[in-house]
Amino acid sequence: MAGRRQLPVRVSFSALLRVTDDDRYVLFDSPKRPGSYGPPGGVVKVHPPASGLLESWSFRPERTNAGAEKMKADLRGILPAGSLRSFQAWFATGTYRETAAECLRRELREELSEVGLGALEPLTRTLAFTPVRTVLEGPDAVTGKPYLQLRSFEVHDLAMLDPGAVRLRRELAAAGHDAGHTGVICANFGDIAHGRLGRALIAPQSAFVAGPVRLAADLPPVR
């Protein structure tokens, strides 16, 4: 057990958006895991003043060849075990990093274009969100990896406060029900638990829009 506590820790802190249509959840195709679908959202980014703090904790950012440019400033990487407590305390202050709302607006702007709905991008500018839950996983061992893993998923609802939000939810649901629009699907809880809807794989973090429990193991990203 003492040896396990000395392992480095991979951290990843994300925000996810829950968009519903009756008993179904809107999921987007993922470029990192082609053919798999998950809720809109992604990893929180840090602002430049955070770099000194992260460096002082010997944080090593995680980057892949396939997505290095897009992953710049992502709050995802490896920390020495002794730095984890300080890192978590800093994150809780909200200093020098995106809020969940800022992260979700940015991710929506990017992802709407990726799923063929770029015309809806202007609607993201005034969106507001309502917290649903935060799921904290770990630190846990990862099979075949020389580190523990700590992940946080902040789930938010789209707040129906203006016509733009109402239109965005309506358009996303319509795209999800349109078999000809392959970038978006609408899946119910049974689909998410099963991990598939027709030919579409459903990413395991999709479970967090329905509840606090993971229902399946991770799908590997494109490297």
C-alpha positions in Angstrom: 0.0 0.0 0.0 2.9 2.4 0.8 4.3 1.8 -2.7 1.0 2.5 -4.3 0.8 5.9 -2.5 4.1 6.9 -4.0 3.0 6.3 -7.6 2.5 9.4 -9.7 -1.0 10.5 -10.4 -2.6 11.2 -13.8 -5.2 14.0 -13.3 -7.9 15.1 -15.7 -10.6 17.7 -14.8 -13.5 18.1 -17.2 -16.9 19.7 -17.7 -19.8 17.8 -19.4 -23.1 19.2 -20.7 -26.3 17.3 -20.3 -28.9 18.0 -23.1 -32.1 16.0 -22.8 -35.1 15.3 -25.0 -37.6 13.4 -22.9 -35.8 10.2 -21.8 -32.9 10.6 -24.2 -29.5 12.4 -24.0 -27.8 14.2 -26.8 -24.4 12.8 -27.6 -21.7 14.1 -30.0 -19.3 12.1 -32.2 -15.8 12.3 -30.8 -12.8 13.0 -33.1 -10.5 11.5 -30.4 -12.5 8.3 -30.5 -14.0 8.1 -34.0 -17.3 6.2 -34.0 -18.0 6.8 -30.3 -20.3 9.3 -28.9 -20.3 11.3 -25.6 -21.8 14.4 -24.1 -20.6 17.8 -25.3 -17.8 19.2 -23.2 -14.2 18.4 -22.4 -11.1 19.2 -20.3 -10.8 22.5 -18.4 -8.0 24.7 -19.7 -5.7 26.8 -17.5 -4.8 30.4 -18.0 -1.1 31.5 -18.5 -0.5 32.5 -14.8 -1.1 28.9 -13.8 2.0 27.7 -15.5 4.3 28.7 -12.7 2.2 26.9 -10.1 1.9 23.7 -12.2 5.7 23.8 -12.8 6.3 24.1 -9.1 4.4 20.9 -8.6 6.3 19.1 -11.4 3.1 18.7 -13.4 3.8 17.1 -16.8 1.0 17.9 -19.3 -0.4 15.1 -21.4 -0.2 15.6 -25.2 -0.8 13.2 -28.1 0.6 13.4 -31.6 -3.0 13.4 -33.0 -4.3 16.3 -30.9 -1.3 18.2 -29.4 -2.4 21.6 -30.7 -6.0 21.3 -29.4 -4.7 20.0 -26.1 -2.6 23.0 -25.3 -3.3 24.3 -21.7 -5.6 21.3 -21.0 -5.7 20.4 -17.3 -4.7 16.8 -17.9 -1.3 15.3 -17.1 0.9 13.6 -14.5 1.7 14.9 -11.0 4.0 13.4 -8.3 2.0 11.9 -5.5 3.3 14.5 -3.1 1.9 17.4 -5.1 -1.7 16.1 -5.4 -3.1 17.8 -2.3 -1.7 21.2 -3.3 -3.0 20.7 -6.8 -6.6 19.9 -5.6 -6.6 22.8 -3.2 -5.6 25.2 -6.0 -8.2 23.8 -8.3 -11.0 24.3 -5.7 -10.2 28.0 -5.6 -11.0 28.4 -9.3 -7.9 30.6 -9.8 -6.1 30.8 -13.2 -8.4 28.3 -14.9 -11.6 28.2 -16.8 -14.9 27.9 -15.0 -17.2 25.0 -16.0 -19.3 27.5 -17.9 -16.3 29.0 -19.8 -15.1 25.5 -20.7 -18.6 24.4 -21.9 -19.0 27.5 -24.1 -15.6 27.0 -25.7 -16.1 23.3 -26.2 -19.5 23.8 -27.8 -18.1 26.3 -30.2 -15.5 23.8 -31.3 -17.7 20.7 -31.2 -20.7 22.1 -33.1 -18.5 22.6 -36.1 -17.0 19.1 -35.8 -20.5 17.5 -35.8 -21.8 19.6 -38.7 -23.8 22.1 -36.7 -21.4 25.1 -37.0 -24.3 27.5 -37.9 -25.4 27.2 -34.3 -22.1 28.5 -32.9 -23.4 32.1 -32.3 -26.0 30.7 -29.9 -23.2 29.7 -27.5 -22.1 33.2 -26.6 -24.8 33.9 -24.0 -25.5 30.4 -22.7 -25.8 29.8 -19.0 -25.6 26.4 -17.2 -27.0 24.8 -14.0 -24.8 22.4 -12.0 -26.1 18.8 -11.8 -23.4 16.8 -10.1 -19.6 16.5 -9.9 -18.3 12.9 -10.1 -14.8 12.4 -8.7 -13.0 9.2 -9.6 -9.9 8.0 -7.8 -7.1 8.1 -7.2 -7.3 4.6 -8.5 -4.9 2.1 -10.1 -5.1 1.8 -13.9 -4.5 -1.6 -15.4 -1.1 -1.7 -17.3 -0.2 1.9 -16.3 2.6 3.1 -13.9 0.4 5.7 -12.2 -2.8 6.2 -10.3 -5.6 8.2 -11.9 -7.8 11.0 -10.5 -10.6 12.4 -12.7 -13.3 15.0 -12.1 -16.4 15.4 -14.2 -18.6 18.5 -13.6 -22.0 17.8 -15.2 -24.2 20.8 -16.0 -27.6 21.3 -17.6 -28.3 23.9 -20.3 -30.3 26.7 -18.6 -33.4 27.6 -20.6 -33.1 31.3 -19.9 -33.2 32.8 -23.4 -34.5 32.0 -26.9 -31.0 31.0 -28.0 -30.7 28.2 -25.4 -34.2 27.0 -26.3 -33.3 26.9 -30.0 -30.0 25.2 -29.4 -31.6 22.4 -27.4 -34.3 21.9 -30.0 -31.8 21.8 -32.9 -29.5 19.4 -31.1 -32.4 17.0 -30.3 -33.6 17.2 -33.9 -30.1 16.4 -35.2 -29.9 13.5 -32.8 -33.1 12.0 -34.0 -32.1 12.5 -37.7 -30.5 9.3 -39.0 -28.9 11.3 -41.8 -27.1 13.5 -39.3 -24.3 11.2 -38.2 -22.5 13.6 -35.9 -25.2 13.6 -33.2 -27.3 10.8 -31.6 -30.0 10.7 -28.9 -29.5 7.7 -26.6 -31.5 6.6 -23.6 -30.2 5.2 -20.3 -30.5 1.6 -21.6 -28.3 2.5 -24.7 -25.7 4.1 -22.4 -25.6 1.2 -20.1 -25.3 -1.2 -23.1 -22.6 1.0 -24.6 -24.0 1.0 -28.1 -26.8 2.5 -30.2 -27.0 0.7 -33.5 -23.5 1.1 -35.0 -22.5 3.9 -32.6 -20.4 3.2 -29.6 -21.2 5.2 -26.5 -18.3 6.6 -24.5 -18.4 5.6 -20.8 -18.4 9.1 -19.4 -21.9 9.4 -21.0 -23.2 7.6 -17.9 -22.5 10.7 -15.8 -25.3 12.6 -17.5 -27.7 10.0 -16.1 -26.1 9.3 -12.7 -23.0 9.3 -10.6 -21.8 5.8 -11.5 -19.6 4.7 -14.4 -21.0 1.7 -16.3 -18.2 0.7 -18.6 -14.4 0.9 -19.0 -12.7 3.6 -21.1 -12.4 3.5 -24.8 -8.8 4.2 -26.0 -8.3 7.5 -27.8 -6.5 8.0 -31.2 -2.8 8.6 -30.6 
